[in-house]
Amino acid sequence: MSDTNPRQPSDPAPAEPEGGDAACWLDRVCAACGAIQDTAPFDRCQRCGADAEDR
């Protein structure tokens, strides 16, 4: 059986792809219930109805 992988054991592992969500979603979190809102800034929580001013 021949090895078709040209990578040697001493080669560094391939880098993980970058991406994903924004680093901070704090401006979308309701302080009253912890729900993540669809938009930022928001006026009223979609789940519990708390005012964003109460944050």
Secondary structure, DSSP 8 states (H G I E B T S, - for coil): --------TTS---------S-S--GGGB-TTT--B-SSSS-SB-TTT--BGGG-
